[in-house]
Amino acid sequence: MDLMTILLLAVFAFFIFTMFRRNKKTQQQQAEMQSKFQPGVEVMTSFGLYGRIVSVNDAENKVVLELSPGNEATVHRQAVTKVIEPAAPVAGEPAAPIAGAGEGTPEAGPAPSSGITLGKPEEAAPRPEDRLDETPEETLRRLNDEGNTSK
């Protein structure tokens, strides 16, 4: 065999080796991540939904996620692609105590304006904390009214 054939075979063998190694690393990372699956863990799915694991069914490869309080979704185990780690506090700054809902919460200043108005008069935007005790019927009525521009 000439030198060019040996070099070509060596390059081909190197590519095959790196391909198998990459697949093995990916499988190890996937197995490590799935070993973290337990109720209460925050995760993200491959289609962008964030939720908290409620239960894991290993036999059927299903994970039940709580997307928001009272809303659950069942997804395939492989659809969960990322475990969301809680943010660590910045070194040097003490962690702020968590206040109750609406208690001791600092008021946000006005949002920066782009200078563009859409013809609607400016009114105070309701805060999300004000809607916590809203019934589903009130939510639907509010959402329908927001889309109604004839007011």
C-alpha positions in Angstrom: 0.0 0.0 0.0 1.1 3.5 -0.7 1.4 6.2 1.9 -1.8 8.1 0.7 -4.0 5.0 1.2 -2.6 4.5 4.7 -3.2 8.2 5.6 -6.8 8.0 4.2 -7.5 4.9 6.3 -6.0 6.6 9.4 -8.2 9.7 8.9 -11.3 7.6 8.4 -10.5 5.5 11.6 -10.1 8.8 13.5 -13.5 10.1 12.4 -15.2 6.9 13.4 -13.5 6.9 16.8 -14.5 10.5 17.5 -18.1 9.8 16.4 -18.4 6.9 18.8 -16.8 8.8 21.6 -19.2 11.8 21.1 -22.2 9.4 21.2 -20.9 7.8 24.4 -20.4 11.2 26.1 -23.9 12.2 25.1 -25.4 9.0 26.4 -23.5 9.5 29.7 -24.7 13.1 30.1 -28.3 12.0 29.3 -28.1 9.2 31.9 -26.6 11.5 34.5 -29.4 14.1 33.9 -32.2 11.5 34.1 -30.8 10.2 37.3 -31.6 13.6 38.8 -35.3 13.2 37.9 -37.2 13.2 41.1 -40.3 15.0 42.3 -39.7 18.7 43.1 -36.9 19.2 40.5 -37.3 22.2 38.1 -36.8 21.1 34.5 -37.2 22.4 30.9 -38.6 20.4 28.1 -37.2 20.2 24.5 -40.2 22.4 23.4 -39.5 25.1 25.9 -41.9 24.4 28.7 -40.6 24.9 32.3 -42.1 23.0 35.1 -41.6 21.0 38.3 -41.6 17.2 38.3 -44.6 15.8 40.1 -44.0 12.1 39.4 -41.8 9.8 37.2 -43.1 6.6 35.7 -40.0 4.6 34.7 -42.1 1.7 33.3 -43.8 3.9 30.7 -41.1 6.5 30.3 -43.5 9.3 31.4 -42.9 12.4 33.5 -45.7 14.4 35.0 -44.8 18.1 35.2 -46.6 20.9 37.1 -46.4 23.9 34.7 -48.2 26.2 37.1 -50.3 25.6 40.2 -53.0 23.2 39.3 -51.8 22.7 35.7 -50.1 19.4 34.9 -48.7 17.9 31.7 -47.5 14.4 31.0 -44.5 14.2 28.7 -42.1 11.5 27.5 -39.1 11.2 29.6 -36.7 12.1 26.7 -38.6 15.4 26.2 -37.1 16.7 29.4 -33.8 18.1 28.2 -32.5 20.3 31.0 -32.5 20.3 34.8 -32.8 23.9 36.0 -30.4 24.5 38.9 -31.4 27.1 41.5 -29.5 30.3 41.1 -26.7 30.6 43.7 -26.5 33.9 45.5 -23.7 36.2 44.4 -20.7 36.1 46.8 -20.4 39.1 49.0 -24.2 39.9 48.9 -26.4 38.5 51.7 -29.4 36.6 50.5 -32.6 38.6 50.8 -35.3 37.1 52.9 -38.4 36.0 51.1 -41.3 38.1 52.0 -44.9 36.9 51.9 -47.0 37.6 48.8 -47.4 41.3 48.6 -45.8 42.0 52.0 -42.6 44.1 52.0 -42.3 43.9 48.3 -40.6 47.0 46.9 -42.5 48.9 44.4 -41.1 48.9 40.9 -40.4 52.2 39.2 -42.1 53.1 36.0 -41.1 51.0 33.0 -38.7 52.7 30.5 -40.7 54.2 27.7 -39.7 53.9 24.0 -41.6 57.1 23.2 -44.0 55.2 21.0 -47.7 55.3 21.8 -50.3 53.1 20.3 -53.2 55.5 20.8 -54.3 54.1 24.1 -54.3 56.3 27.2 -51.7 55.3 29.7 -53.2 53.7 32.8 -51.6 51.9 35.7 -50.9 48.4 34.7 -52.3 45.8 37.2 -49.6 43.9 39.1 -49.6 40.1 38.9 -49.9 40.0 42.7 -53.3 41.6 42.4 -54.6 38.7 40.3 -53.7 35.8 42.6 -57.2 35.4 44.0 -58.9 35.8 40.6 -61.4 33.1 39.6 -61.2 31.4 36.2 -64.3 33.3 35.0 -62.8 36.6 36.0 -59.5 35.7 34.2 -61.4 34.9 31.0 -63.4 38.1 31.3 -60.2 40.1 31.9 -58.4 38.5 29.0 -61.3 39.0 26.6 -61.5 42.7 27.7 -57.8 43.2 27.0 -58.2 42.1 23.4 -61.3 44.3 23.0 -60.0 47.6 21.6 -63.4 49.3 21.1 -63.4 50.7 24.7 
